[in-house]
Amino acid sequence: MKLIRIATRRSPLALWQAETVAARLTGLGARCELVPMSTRGDEILDRSLQAVGGKGLFIKELEVAMQEGSADLAVHSMKDVPADLPEGFALPTIMEREDPRDAFVSQRYQRFADLPQGARLGTSSLRRQAQLMHLRPDLMVQPLRGNVGTRLAKLDAGEFDGIVLAGAGLMRLALSARIAELMDPERCLPAAGQGAVGIECRADDDELISLLRQLDHAVTRTAVAAERAVSRGLGGSCQVPVAAHLTDEGDHLRLRARVARPDGSRLIERECRTDAAGAEAAGASLAEEMLAAGGREILAELEAD
């Protein structure tokens, strides 16, 4: 089999994910090589993602590398992948999900609820900001960019009283001990695809797609497809504070979604029951329901800003 070149961001978490994919493919008999790259999302750290273009900033350079033939596939955190892929690309693999919950990290406080009035809370996510300010409008929520190590270093330097980031990243980097509290999704609903790793490649590379499908995890794919359908229906980018999460309740699947104003002053939440076959369609329907319930007004406000 030809050498498979894996495009990846240079952050420790991205490299961990790419190395995990390379190990799985090697186990299937492939030869792999990492192609570490820097993306605009990694380079622009002095502004929020929504101010400089959104989620696509983390993957554009990787897609260009595949288009130009210097890489064969790219590994992404699914929460960073826009709801619609550019023409000519496919996502044949969504790997088994890690814990999708958000993690509260603090040196001084054991729970998010312990934060005192006016505490400084750091996060990179407009979704987290909106939900947490809905819970605690007294907090000073401030932008926090950079890789996991950078964010923890800013917390340790005293710039924040607490920070919130994806628990999956801390777990994958063997930093679970830093987690003070994994936040109940009832309080802070995860982003669409959070905790899942996806593999993107050119849609015309049939041989590679056939190989990659062996790494696909059907249960995770169903959940992520439903969540991304919600995100797609509500704008599909990090400029819109959207959360969506599907869970297995035994006799049915439960899909919950939220859209909110960035300051948390208005939050719309809906949920539905579905099964695996209808999960993606349920996500699209839930988005329509939320638009009719006031989500359209929130989106209009965000566009006006």
C-alpha positions in Angstrom: 0.0 0.0 0.0 1.2 3.5 -0.8 2.3 5.9 2.0 -0.6 7.7 3.6 0.3 11.3 4.5 -1.8 12.6 7.4 -2.2 16.4 7.6 -2.6 17.7 11.2 -2.3 20.8 13.2 0.8 21.1 15.4 -0.9 21.4 18.8 -0.2 18.5 21.2 -3.9 17.5 21.1 -4.0 17.5 17.3 -0.8 15.5 17.1 -2.2 13.0 19.6 -5.2 12.5 17.5 -3.2 12.2 14.3 -0.8 9.7 15.9 -3.8 7.7 17.1 -5.2 7.5 13.6 -1.8 6.6 12.2 -1.5 3.7 14.7 -4.9 2.4 13.8 -4.1 2.5 10.1 -0.8 0.9 10.7 -2.7 -1.9 12.4 -4.6 -2.4 9.1 -1.4 -2.7 7.2 -0.9 0.9 6.0 2.2 3.0 6.1 1.7 6.4 7.5 3.5 9.7 7.9 2.4 12.9 9.7 2.4 16.2 7.9 2.2 18.8 10.8 0.9 22.2 9.7 0.0 25.6 11.2 -3.4 27.0 10.5 -4.8 30.5 10.8 -6.9 29.4 13.7 -3.6 28.5 15.6 -1.8 31.7 14.6 -4.5 34.3 15.4 -4.7 34.2 19.2 -5.5 37.8 20.0 -9.1 37.8 18.8 -12.1 35.5 19.2 -12.8 32.8 16.6 -16.1 34.4 15.7 -14.3 37.7 15.0 -11.8 36.2 12.5 -13.8 33.7 10.5 -14.9 30.8 12.7 -14.3 27.1 12.8 -13.0 26.7 9.3 -9.8 28.5 10.3 -8.6 25.3 11.9 -9.0 23.1 8.8 -8.6 25.2 5.6 -4.8 24.8 5.3 -5.2 21.0 5.8 -7.8 20.9 3.0 -5.5 22.9 0.7 -2.7 20.3 1.3 -5.1 17.5 0.3 -6.2 19.4 -2.8 -2.6 20.1 -3.8 -1.5 16.5 -3.2 0.9 17.0 -0.3 -1.4 15.2 2.1 -3.9 12.3 1.7 -6.1 12.9 4.7 -6.7 15.2 7.6 -7.6 14.5 11.2 -10.0 16.9 13.0 -11.9 17.4 16.2 -15.4 17.2 14.9 -16.5 20.2 16.9 -14.1 22.3 14.8 -15.5 21.1 11.5 -18.1 23.4 9.8 -21.5 21.8 9.2 -21.0 21.6 5.5 -17.8 20.4 3.9 -16.3 22.1 0.8 -17.2 20.3 -2.5 -14.8 17.5 -3.3 -14.2 16.3 0.3 -15.7 13.5 2.4 -15.8 12.4 6.0 -15.6 8.6 5.7 -14.6 8.1 9.4 -15.9 9.4 12.7 -14.1 7.5 15.4 -15.5 6.4 18.8 -16.3 9.3 21.0 -14.5 10.3 24.2 -16.6 12.0 27.0 -18.3 15.0 25.3 -18.8 17.0 28.5 -17.2 20.4 29.1 -14.7 20.6 32.0 -14.4 23.2 34.7 -10.8 23.7 35.7 -9.7 25.9 38.7 -6.9 26.0 41.3 -9.2 27.5 43.9 -12.7 26.2 43.3 -13.9 22.6 43.1 -17.2 23.3 41.2 -18.4 25.9 38.8 -21.1 26.8 41.3 -18.4 27.7 43.9 -17.2 30.7 41.8 -17.8 33.9 43.7 -19.8 36.8 42.2 -17.8 38.6 39.6 -15.3 35.8 39.1 -13.2 35.8 36.0 -14.0 32.8 33.8 -12.1 32.0 30.6 -13.4 30.1 27.6 -12.7 30.0 23.8 -16.3 29.1 23.0 -19.2 31.5 22.4 -21.5 28.5 23.1 -20.0 28.0 26.5 -20.1 31.8 27.2 -23.8 32.1 26.4 -24.8 29.1 28.5 -22.7 29.9 31.5 -23.7 33.6 31.5 -27.3 32.4 31.3 -26.6 30.4 34.5 -24.4 33.1 36.1 -24.9 36.6 34.6 -22.7 38.0 37.4 -19.5 36.3 36.0 -16.9 38.1 34.0 -16.5 35.7 31.0 -13.4 36.5 29.0 -11.9 35.1 25.8 -9.3 32.4 26.2 -7.5 31.2 23.0 -4.5 28.9 22.5 -3.9 25.2 22.8 -4.7 23.3 26.0 -1.3 23.9 27.6 -1.5 27.6 26.9 -4.9 27.9 28.5 -3.9 26.0 31.6 -0.8 28.2 31.9 -2.9 31.3 31.8 -5.1 29.9 34.6 -2.0 29.0 36.6 -0.6 32.5 36.2 -3.7 33.9 37.9 -5.4 35.5 34.8 -8.6 33.6 35.6 -10.5 32.2 38.6 -11.6 29.2 36.4 -11.7 28.1 32.8 -13.9 25.8 30.8 -12.7 23.7 28.0 -13.6 20.3 26.4 -13.0 17.5 28.8 -12.0 15.1 26.0 -8.9 17.1 25.2 -7.7 17.0 28.8 -8.4 13.2 29.0 -6.5 12.5 25.8 -3.5 14.5 27.0 -3.4 12.6 30.3 -4.5 15.8 32.1 -7.7 14.4 33.7 -6.3 15.4 37.2 -6.7 19.0 36.2 -10.5 18.6 35.9 -12.3 20.1 38.9 -15.7 19.2 37.5 -17.2 17.6 34.4 -20.2 19.8 33.8 -23.6 18.3 33.6 -25.0 18.7 30.1 -28.2 19.9 31.6 -26.2 23.0 32.6 -23.8 23.3 29.7 -24.8 21.4 26.7 -21.8 20.3 24.5 -21.0 21.4 21.0 -22.1 19.3 18.0 -19.5 16.6 17.6 -17.6 17.4 20.8 -15.4 14.6 21.9 -15.4 12.9 18.4 -12.5 12.7 16.0 -13.2 12.7 12.2 -11.0 11.9 9.2 -11.4 13.9 6.1 -10.1 13.0 2.6 -10.8 13.8 -1.0 -14.1 12.4 -2.1 -12.6 10.8 -5.2 -10.0 8.7 -3.3 -12.1 5.5 -3.3 -9.2 3.2 -2.2 -8.5 5.4 0.9 -12.2 5.8 1.7 -12.6 2.1 1.7 -9.7 1.7 4.2 -10.9 4.6 6.4 -14.4 3.2 6.7 -12.9 0.4 8.8 -12.2 2.9 11.5 -15.7 4.4 11.5 -17.8 4.0 14.7 -21.5 3.7 13.7 -23.0 4.8 17.1 -20.8 8.0 17.2 -21.5 8.7 13.5 -25.3 8.6 14.2 -24.9 11.0 17.2 -22.6 13.4 15.4 -24.8 13.5 12.2 -27.9 14.4 14.3 -26.0 17.1 16.2 -24.5 18.6 13.1 -27.9 18.7 11.5 -29.0 21.0 14.3 -25.9 23.1 13.9 -26.4 23.3 10.1 -30.0 24.4 10.5 -29.0 27.2 12.9 -26.1 28.7 11.0 -23.4 26.0 11.3 -20.5 28.1 12.7 -18.9 29.3 15.9 -20.4 32.8 15.3 -23.7 31.3 16.5 -23.9 30.0 20.1 -25.4 26.6 19.3 -25.3 23.4 21.4 -26.5 20.0 20.4 -26.1 16.6 22.1 -27.6 13.2 21.4 -27.7 10.5 24.1 -28.9 6.9 24.2 -31.7 6.6 26.7 -32.2 2.8 26.3 -35.5 2.6 24.4 -34.9 5.8 22.4 -32.3 8.4 21.5 -32.7 11.8 23.1 -31.6 14.9 21.1 -31.3 18.2 23.0 -30.4 21.5 21.4 -29.9 25.1 22.5 -29.3 28.5 20.8 -28.7 31.6 22.8 -27.7 35.2 22.8 -23.9 35.5 23.5 -24.6 37.3 26.8 -27.0 34.5 27.9 -29.9 36.9 28.3 -32.1 34.7 26.1 -31.8 30.9 25.6 -34.0 28.7 23.6 -34.0 24.9 24.3 -35.8 22.1 22.6 -35.5 18.3 22.6 -37.0 15.3 20.9 -37.0 11.5 20.8 -35.7 9.6 17.8 -34.1 6.4 16.7 -30.9 5.9 14.8 -32.5 5.8 11.4 -34.2 9.1 11.9 -31.6 10.9 14.0 -30.2 13.2 11.3 -33.7 14.2 10.1 -34.7 14.8 13.8 -31.8 17.2 14.1 -32.9 19.2 11.1 -36.5 19.3 12.4 -35.4 20.4 15.8 -33.5 23.3 14.3 -36.6 24.4 12.4 -38.6 24.2 15.7 -36.0 26.4 17.4 -36.0 28.9 14.6 -39.7 29.3 14.9 -39.5 29.6 18.7 -37.2 32.7 18.6 -34.0 31.3 17.2 -34.5 33.3 14.0 -34.5 36.5 16.0 -31.3 35.6 17.7 -29.6 34.8 14.4 -30.8 38.1 13.0 -29.3 40.0 16.0 -26.0 38.2 15.5 -25.9 39.1 11.8 -26.7 42.7 12.6 -23.8 42.8 15.0 
